[in-house]
Amino acid sequence: MTLDVEKVDSLKQRMAEFIQQLQDDICGALEKLDGKARFREDKWDRPGGGGGRTRVLEDGAVLEKAGVNTSVVFGELEEAFAKKLQGQGRQFWAGGLSLVLHPRNPYVPTVHANYRFIHQGAKAWFGGGADLTPYYLYEEDAGHFHRTLKAACDKHDPSYYPRFKATCDKYFYLRHREETRGVGGLFFEDLGGDLEREFEFVKDAGRAFLPAYLPIAERRKDTPYGEPQRVWQEVRRGRYVEFNLVYDRGTIFGLETKGRIESILMSMPPQARWRYEFHPEPGSHESRLIDVLRNPRDWASGG
């Protein structure tokens, strides 16, 4: 299929506008949730073409660290890396929003989302998704997150949610730990259909983030906790770091395209720990989480 360059250029412009508006909406809602801290903004230019708008909130009442970034970068890829992507040639354009929220309270889950549009040579495609990483498992929270994302999918194609949920479980998997990073969500890459229709889906998926996550954070943010829960949270954050540095495509893409390092690594938690031979007590709430991470469940239909 021949790529319509004019349509792709139009999609680039509209995607850039959409992600910047979504960034504004999400940051405004998160500042309201936190009630204390505000985002600082850094605008940056990429040598070779493009740049971005990084927003980071730190030391909040609810959010210990939050990053909500947008970028539009273009230019020429290194030849070896260009061959690893799905397009053709070394010329590329990539626009996207990426966010990671690390709450202070261990009972509030960490969450990640990313929505992107990439054009490389004679091919253009959308990708992205959202996933939830709890430290303590509440089945109603996992169910709410998944059902909200499923509703966004179902508006476009009832096959989307089961496909993208399965892909998410497979992608966010730490092979060296034999466990998923969290309870999943959606992950999609290059749907292979009409780009205009796919853009409509990406917009609905992006707009579903706040209603999927905010009610969970509101419900758990004031739950009492102590040092043992904080230690467990930091141990699990260590797993988050392991995935992002070893497997995450977005991190690799940012580094390979010579993006801004501070923006690429804003996904790292403010504090994490690695404990030698650390295993939760059998039958504990912590152990129950590990059982679920090793056996993904169908959360949208009740687990």
Phi, psi and omega per residue, in radians:
M1 nan 2.228 -3.137
T2 -1.323 2.354 -3.130
L3 -1.409 2.248 3.087
D4 -1.453 1.811 -3.021
V5 -1.088 -0.697 -3.134
E6 -1.104 -0.722 3.118
K7 -1.150 -0.688 3.124
V8 -1.138 -0.734 3.112
D9 -1.087 -0.670 3.090
S10 -1.129 -0.722 3.116
L11 -1.120 -0.669 3.105
K12 -1.024 -0.830 -3.119
Q13 -1.101 -0.793 -3.109
R14 -1.216 -0.598 3.093
M15 -1.158 -0.733 3.112
A16 -1.052 -0.752 3.130
E17 -1.155 -0.714 -3.117
F18 -1.120 -0.830 -3.063
I19 -1.186 -0.553 3.102
Q20 -1.226 -0.655 3.077
Q21 -1.196 -0.711 3.108
L22 -1.102 -0.693 3.078
Q23 -1.027 -0.790 3.115
D24 -1.049 -0.797 -3.099
D25 -1.122 -0.777 -3.107
I26 -1.187 -0.766 -3.136
C27 -1.105 -0.713 3.112
G28 -1.084 -0.746 3.139
A29 -1.180 -0.645 -3.131
L30 -1.260 -0.621 3.051
E31 -1.116 -0.652 3.087
K32 -1.163 -0.739 3.099
L33 -1.056 -0.801 -3.063
D34 -1.229 -0.772 3.085
G35 1.326 -0.030 -3.091
K36 -2.271 -1.074 -3.035
A37 -1.564 2.821 3.089
R38 -2.256 2.771 3.120
F39 -1.315 2.417 2.892
R40 -1.688 2.590 -3.098
E41 -2.082 2.339 3.012
D42 -2.156 2.141 3.020
K43 -1.692 2.378 -3.055
W44 -2.401 2.690 3.100
D45 -1.947 2.468 3.121
R46 -1.733 2.196 3.031
P47 -1.035 2.157 -3.106
G48 1.881 -0.303 3.057
G49 2.447 2.200 3.040
G50 1.583 -2.901 -3.111
G51 3.058 -2.768 -3.082
G52 -2.874 -3.130 -3.120
R53 -2.303 1.807 -3.110
T54 -1.681 2.296 3.074
R55 -2.211 2.206 -3.106
V56 -2.286 2.359 3.058
L57 -2.058 2.312 -3.118
E58 -2.348 2.634 3.042
D59 1.018 0.734 3.087
G60 -1.475 3.085 3.102
A61 -1.275 -0.634 -3.139
V62 -1.886 -0.738 -3.086
L63 -1.771 1.978 3.098
E64 -1.231 -0.622 3.043
K65 -2.738 2.350 3.105
A66 -2.468 2.374 3.069
G67 -2.247 2.266 3.092
V68 -2.283 1.836 -2.991
N69 -2.030 2.543 2.915
T70 -2.186 2.594 3.086
S71 -2.618 2.576 2.989
V72 -2.339 1.886 -3.076
V73 -2.203 2.666 -3.102
F74 -2.745 2.927 3.131
G75 2.425 -2.397 -3.058
E76 -2.134 2.304 3.118
L77 -1.511 2.698 2.934
E78 -1.090 2.444 -3.027
E79 -1.008 -0.736 -3.106
A80 -1.125 -0.698 -3.140
F81 -1.282 -0.634 3.129
A82 -0.992 -0.628 -3.123
K83 -1.234 -0.329 -3.141
K84 -1.444 -0.298 -3.131
L85 -1.497 3.069 -3.023
Q86 -1.531 -0.217 -3.104
G87 -1.558 -2.734 -3.086
Q88 -2.289 2.479 3.070
G89 1.368 -3.048 -3.040
R90 -1.811 -0.255 3.131
Q91 -1.361 2.367 -3.095
F92 -2.562 2.813 2.966
W93 -2.441 2.355 3.128
A94 -2.485 2.214 3.085
G95 -2.242 2.340 -3.121
G96 -2.898 2.904 3.015
L97 -2.041 2.381 3.094
S98 -2.397 2.355 3.121
L99 -2.420 2.589 2.995
V100 -2.458 2.269 3.126
L101 -2.068 2.159 3.086
H102 -1.964 1.717 -3.135
P103 -1.232 2.802 3.125
R104 -1.358 -0.778 -3.085
N105 -1.314 2.209 -3.131
P106 -1.082 -0.299 3.141
Y107 -1.498 -0.110 3.038
V108 -1.713 2.198 -3.079
P109 -1.293 2.626 2.902
T110 -1.248 2.635 3.139
V111 -2.502 2.611 -3.139
H112 -2.351 2.539 3.016
A113 -2.608 2.630 -3.142
N114 -2.688 2.359 3.079
Y115 -2.402 2.248 -2.987
R116 -2.564 2.758 3.040
F117 -2.325 2.244 -3.073
I118 -2.216 2.382 3.071
H119 -2.173 2.106 3.123
Q120 -2.366 1.886 3.141
G121 1.083 -2.127 -3.079
A122 -1.608 0.276 -3.115
K123 -2.366 2.500 3.057
A124 -2.400 2.526 -3.098
W125 -2.747 2.757 3.056
F126 -1.790 2.705 3.065
G127 -2.724 2.974 3.070
G128 2.535 -2.724 -3.138
G129 2.515 -2.988 3.128
A130 -2.644 2.539 3.133
D131 -2.562 2.649 -3.032
L132 -1.954 2.332 -3.114
T133 -2.173 1.527 3.125
P134 -1.404 2.726 3.016
Y135 -1.752 -0.485 3.015
Y136 -2.244 2.277 -2.989
L137 -1.483 2.131 2.937
Y138 -2.049 2.003 -3.059
E139 -1.083 -0.604 -3.138
E140 -1.165 -0.548 3.109
D141 -1.224 -0.817 3.111
A142 -1.066 -0.710 3.121
G143 -1.120 -0.758 3.129
H144 -1.082 -0.798 -3.125
F145 -1.026 -0.842 -3.099
H146 -1.207 -0.720 -3.125
R147 -1.135 -0.619 3.116
T148 -1.155 -0.756 3.107
L149 -1.188 -0.641 3.112
K150 -1.090 -0.704 3.129
A151 -1.069 -0.674 3.090
A152 -1.137 -0.680 3.106
C153 -1.172 -0.776 -3.028
D154 -1.112 -0.417 3.074
K155 -1.093 -0.380 -3.026
H156 -1.989 -0.701 -3.117
D157 -2.907 2.088 -3.120
P158 -1.117 -0.248 3.100
S159 -1.456 -0.243 -3.062
Y160 -1.078 -0.920 -3.017
Y161 -1.039 -0.921 -3.134
P162 -1.056 -0.616 3.103
R163 -1.165 -0.848 -3.024
F164 -1.326 -0.490 3.065
K165 -1.178 -0.776 3.125
A166 -1.115 -0.700 3.115
T167 -1.127 -0.654 3.123
C168 -1.116 -0.814 3.123
D169 -1.044 -0.634 -3.137
K170 -1.297 -0.689 -3.073
Y171 -1.260 -0.869 -3.093
F172 -1.479 1.072 -3.075
Y173 -2.210 2.177 3.099
L174 -1.582 1.743 -3.060
R175 -1.056 -0.649 -3.112
H176 -1.265 -0.263 3.079
R177 -1.854 -0.258 -3.090
E178 1.008 0.805 3.097
E179 -2.688 2.672 3.058
T180 -1.338 2.810 -3.139
R181 -1.205 -0.610 -3.123
G182 -2.756 -2.593 -3.117
V183 -1.686 0.206 2.987
G184 1.358 -2.792 -3.065
G185 2.880 -2.010 3.119
L186 -2.211 2.547 2.944
F187 -2.604 2.215 -3.140
F188 -2.462 2.681 -3.118
E189 -2.688 2.078 3.052
D190 0.989 1.392 -3.119
L191 -1.232 -0.360 3.025
G192 1.368 0.247 -3.119
G193 -1.988 -2.602 -3.137
D194 -1.276 2.150 -3.037
L195 -1.150 -0.593 3.118
E196 -1.119 -0.772 3.122
R197 -1.157 -0.664 3.136
E198 -1.177 -0.596 3.086
F199 -1.112 -0.687 3.095
E200 -1.082 -0.687 3.091
F201 -1.140 -0.788 -3.134
V202 -1.042 -0.691 3.119
K203 -1.113 -0.766 3.116
D204 -1.165 -0.660 3.104
A205 -1.122 -0.744 3.123
G206 -1.136 -0.711 -3.135
R207 -1.245 -0.312 3.126
A208 -1.361 -0.212 -3.049
F209 -1.052 -0.910 -3.076
L210 -1.061 -0.863 3.096
P211 -1.147 -0.371 3.094
A212 -1.336 -0.623 -2.993
Y213 -1.811 -0.728 -3.010
L214 -0.978 -0.778 3.135
P215 -1.041 -0.568 3.108
I216 -1.179 -0.839 -3.137
A217 -1.085 -0.739 3.121
E218 -1.073 -0.695 -3.067
R219 -1.231 -0.544 -2.992
R220 -1.889 -0.187 -2.933
K221 -1.140 -0.407 -3.116
D222 -1.849 0.224 3.112
T223 -1.175 2.235 3.129
P224 -1.113 2.518 3.099
Y225 -2.609 2.881 3.141
G226 -2.286 -2.938 -3.087
E227 -1.073 -0.707 3.131
P228 -1.040 -0.670 3.121
Q229 -1.203 -0.622 3.117
R230 -1.181 -0.713 3.095
V231 -1.065 -0.790 3.129
W232 -1.064 -0.736 3.104
Q233 -1.019 -0.771 -3.095
E234 -1.253 -0.568 3.036
V235 -1.110 -0.783 3.126
R236 -1.190 -0.575 3.041
R237 -1.062 -0.567 3.072
G238 -1.039 -0.663 3.079
R239 -1.129 -0.634 3.121
Y240 -1.082 -0.771 3.112
V241 -1.076 -0.767 -3.136
E242 -1.003 -0.799 -3.131
F243 -1.112 -0.828 -3.042
N244 -1.121 -0.581 -3.110
L245 -1.526 -0.410 -3.079
V246 -1.729 -0.705 -2.952
Y247 -2.062 -0.438 -2.910
D248 -1.143 2.158 -3.116
R249 -1.179 -0.627 -3.127
G250 -1.119 -0.738 3.094
T251 -1.082 -0.797 -3.138
I252 -1.096 -0.759 -3.139
F253 -1.069 -0.782 -3.136
G254 -1.074 -0.747 -3.139
L255 -1.191 -0.727 -3.107
E256 -1.213 -0.485 3.140
T257 -1.661 0.190 3.066
K258 1.045 0.768 3.053
G259 -1.285 -3.128 -3.128
R260 -1.308 2.094 -3.022
I261 -1.051 -0.776 -3.130
E262 -1.039 -0.638 3.130
S263 -1.288 -0.679 -3.129
I264 -1.128 -0.730 -3.055
L265 -1.635 0.196 3.090
M266 -1.155 -0.233 3.141
S267 -1.264 -0.232 -3.111
M268 -1.238 2.437 3.116
P269 -1.222 2.712 -3.116
P270 -1.201 -0.525 3.101
Q271 -2.478 2.414 3.081
A272 -2.628 2.874 3.106
R273 -2.586 2.693 3.057
W274 -2.129 2.098 3.133
R275 -1.900 2.300 -3.125
Y276 -1.186 2.226 3.089
E277 0.888 0.826 -3.129
F278 -1.596 2.110 3.129
H279 -2.345 2.338 3.112
P280 -1.190 2.745 3.111
E281 -1.125 2.337 3.096
P282 -0.985 2.380 3.139
G283 1.455 -0.069 -3.129
S284 -1.403 2.943 3.073
H285 -1.077 -0.639 3.126
E286 -1.147 -0.736 3.124
S287 -1.147 -0.611 3.122
R288 -1.097 -0.662 3.088
L289 -1.076 -0.796 -3.123
I290 -1.059 -0.686 3.113
D291 -1.018 -0.713 -3.136
V292 -1.240 -0.659 -3.135
L293 -1.169 -0.394 3.107
R294 -1.642 -0.133 -3.141
N295 -2.481 1.386 -3.110
P296 -0.914 2.512 -3.066
R297 -2.087 2.867 3.118
D298 -1.567 1.486 -3.004
W299 -1.224 -0.579 -3.045
A300 -1.140 -0.474 -3.123
S301 -1.885 0.387 3.019
G302 1.851 0.154 3.069
G303 1.517 nan nan
